[in-house]
Every structure is written in C-alpha cells, then in structure tokens.
Amino acid sequence: MLAMGARPLARAFYERGVLEVAPDLLNKVLVAPDGRCGRIVEVEAYGGADDPGSHGFRGQTKRNATMFGPPGHLYVYFTYGMHWCANVVAETDGVAAAVLLRALTPLEGIPAMYAARGRAARRDRDLCSGPAKLTGALGIDGTLDGANLVTLDRAITIVDDGQPPPSDPATTTRIGLTNGADLPWRYYVQGVADISRR
C-alpha cells in the first residue's frame, strides 16, 4: 500500500550521473497508468559512448532515441522479439545514460498483475522478478516509450513514498551481457525474494 503523500520524483533526481541515480532508485515505487505498482528492488546502470554494454554505445538510432533525450523519461524497447524492457533516462539531454528496471516487489493491483502474466506467475514473487516480467505485469509496452515521468499529466511515474534506498545495496556485474560484462553496475536490495535470477 502506498503511503499518503507519496510524491513523484523531481526532474533534478534524474539529472545526475547514472551511477548515482541507479542505486537511489531502489525502494522507489513504479506506478503504472492504471495504478498497478511495485517497489523497485533491482536495477542496472547503462552509460553511453563509454559503455560497450549500452544501447547508446554505437550512437543514436530510431530505436534508442529516447535514451539520448532529456532525463526523467521512460525508455522502453522490445527485445528477443517477444519482451518489453523499461529504463529510466538519466544525466543530460544528448547523453545516452539510462537505468534498466530489473525487478519490483508488487504492492498494488496484484490481481491485475496475475491476469496480465497468466500461467507464468504462480506466486507473487513470479510477477515482477525480471525486466520482462515487470513490464508484462504492469502493462508497459512501446506506447510508453518517451513517457515523461515528472509532468502533471504523466501516464506512468516513479514516486518516493518515504522509504529510503538501502545504505548497503548489493552490487554485482550486469546480467546477460557479453560486452561490458565486467562492470559492477547492477544494484539490488539485499534479502528480498523478488530479484531476478542470474
């Protein structure tokens, strides 16, 4: 249940280095257009021209254009011909920096999440324990690419409900990469059941 007074993150939150934004997103709450929401418990940071694991490494394309845009927007892309992934754009306009949302702890709209995930989810921890799972559970798809997370008419947002990020987040290398696989840019909340499996 979201606390009364939970507030969307300000633009200034995102206008920082991606390695600052990523761990600070832990324990914030992603809220979908219909109110389904979950606490962010796992993320990965991606830089631009200096990060060979990033979509922005080889420059701007039609697919990754949002990643090069202003901070505080949602970058949504299709992968493996079947899944959507959601990222939060950080740093400054023109710099391809984003944070992949890897896992959530479901908070509200759980019956709708089960309906969206179908037979693939048998327990609450199956709902959002991976980047494609969470987009499926919350109904996030390409129509939300470029969505402004901080405007008053936002379709999707990230809020602070008063729970601070962990003081000692776990840090590991990112999952599923060949290039840039040695960078320890994955962060997660220790002790939660909802993180993705390596």
C-alpha positions in Angstrom: 0.0 0.0 0.0 1.4 3.4 -1.0 1.8 5.9 1.8 -0.3 9.1 1.8 1.7 11.9 0.3 3.9 9.7 -2.0 5.3 12.2 -4.5 6.7 11.8 -8.0 10.5 12.2 -8.2 11.5 15.7 -9.4 13.4 16.2 -12.7 16.6 17.0 -10.6 16.6 13.5 -9.3 17.3 12.1 -12.8 19.7 14.9 -13.8 22.7 13.2 -12.2 25.3 10.6 -13.1 23.7 7.3 -13.9 25.8 5.6 -11.2 24.2 7.9 -8.7 20.6 7.6 -10.0 20.7 3.8 -10.2 21.1 2.9 -6.5 18.9 5.8 -5.5 16.0 4.3 -7.5 16.0 1.3 -5.1 12.9 1.3 -2.9 11.2 4.0 -5.0 7.8 2.9 -6.5 7.0 2.5 -10.1 3.3 3.3 -10.8 1.6 2.2 -14.0 -1.2 4.2 -15.7 -4.0 2.1 -14.1 -2.5 2.2 -10.6 -0.6 -1.2 -10.6 2.6 -0.5 -8.8 5.7 -2.1 -7.3 8.7 -1.2 -5.2 11.9 -1.1 -7.3 14.3 -3.7 -5.8 16.8 -4.3 -8.7 18.3 -2.1 -11.4 21.2 -1.9 -13.8 23.0 1.2 -14.9 23.9 1.8 -18.6 26.2 4.6 -19.9 26.6 5.8 -23.4 29.7 6.0 -25.6 31.9 4.7 -22.8 29.8 1.6 -22.0 30.1 -1.2 -24.5 27.1 -2.9 -22.9 24.8 0.0 -23.6 22.4 0.6 -26.5 23.9 4.0 -26.8 27.5 2.8 -27.4 27.3 2.9 -31.2 25.3 6.1 -31.4 21.7 7.2 -31.8 19.2 5.2 -33.8 15.4 5.3 -34.1 15.2 2.5 -31.5 17.3 4.1 -28.8 16.4 7.8 -29.5 14.7 8.2 -26.1 17.8 7.2 -24.3 19.6 10.2 -25.8 16.8 12.5 -24.8 16.2 14.6 -21.6 16.4 12.9 -18.2 13.2 11.8 -16.4 11.7 10.0 -19.4 11.0 6.3 -19.8 12.9 4.4 -22.5 11.0 1.3 -23.5 12.4 -1.2 -26.0 11.5 -4.6 -27.5 14.0 -7.4 -27.1 14.3 -11.0 -28.3 11.3 -10.5 -30.5 8.9 -11.0 -27.5 9.6 -8.8 -24.5 9.5 -5.2 -23.5 12.1 -3.6 -21.1 11.7 -0.3 -19.3 14.5 2.1 -18.5 14.7 5.5 -16.7 16.7 8.1 -18.7 19.4 9.9 -16.6 22.1 12.6 -16.8 21.6 15.3 -19.5 19.9 15.6 -22.9 22.2 14.1 -25.6 24.0 11.7 -23.3 22.8 8.1 -23.6 22.5 7.1 -20.0 19.7 5.0 -18.5 18.8 2.7 -15.7 17.1 -0.6 -16.6 14.4 -1.6 -14.1 15.1 -5.2 -13.4 12.7 -6.2 -10.6 9.9 -4.9 -8.4 8.1 -6.1 -5.3 4.4 -5.9 -6.1 2.4 -3.5 -4.0 -1.0 -2.7 -5.6 -3.0 -4.1 -8.4 -1.7 -7.6 -7.8 -4.8 -9.4 -9.2 -4.4 -7.4 -12.4 -0.7 -8.4 -12.5 -1.6 -12.1 -12.2 -4.1 -11.7 -15.0 -1.5 -10.0 -17.2 1.2 -12.6 -16.6 -1.1 -15.6 -16.9 0.2 -19.1 -16.2 3.8 -17.8 -16.0 3.1 -16.5 -12.5 2.3 -18.9 -9.7 3.4 -16.8 -6.7 3.7 -13.1 -6.0 7.5 -13.3 -6.5 7.0 -14.6 -10.0 5.2 -11.4 -11.0 7.9 -8.8 -11.4 11.2 -10.7 -10.8 12.8 -9.8 -14.1 12.7 -6.9 -16.6 10.3 -8.5 -19.0 8.2 -9.9 -16.2 7.7 -6.5 -14.6 6.7 -4.8 -17.9 4.2 -7.6 -18.5 2.8 -7.4 -15.0 2.3 -3.6 -15.2 1.2 -3.5 -18.8 4.2 -1.4 -20.0 4.8 -1.6 -23.7 6.2 0.6 -26.6 3.4 3.1 -26.3 5.1 4.3 -23.2 8.5 4.9 -24.8 9.4 8.5 -24.2 6.8 9.0 -21.4 7.6 11.9 -19.2 7.8 10.6 -15.6 7.6 14.0 -13.9 4.9 16.1 -15.6 1.5 16.6 -14.1 -0.2 14.7 -16.9 2.2 11.7 -16.6 0.9 8.3 -17.8 3.5 6.5 -15.7 5.6 7.7 -12.9 8.1 6.8 -10.1 7.2 8.1 -6.6 9.0 8.4 -3.3 6.8 7.1 -0.5 9.3 7.8 2.2 11.2 4.5 2.2 14.9 5.4 1.7 17.2 3.4 -0.6 19.3 0.8 1.2 22.5 2.1 2.7 24.3 -1.1 1.6 22.8 -2.3 -1.7 24.2 -5.4 -3.2 26.4 -4.7 -6.2 27.3 -7.2 -9.0 28.1 -7.3 -12.7 25.2 -6.9 -15.0 23.2 -9.9 -16.3 23.3 -11.4 -19.8 26.0 -9.2 -21.3 28.9 -10.1 -23.5 30.4 -6.6 -23.8 30.8 -4.5 -20.7 30.2 -7.7 -18.6 32.9 -6.8 -16.1 31.3 -3.5 -14.9 29.7 -3.8 -11.4 26.7 -1.7 -12.3 23.8 -4.0 -11.1 22.3 -2.9 -7.8 19.7 -4.7 -5.7 18.1 -4.7 -2.3 19.5 -7.5 -0.2 17.2 -10.1 1.3 14.2 -9.6 -0.9 12.6 -12.5 -2.8 11.7 -10.6 -5.9 15.0 -10.0 -7.6 15.7 -11.7 -10.9 17.7 -14.9 -11.1 21.2 -14.9 -12.6 
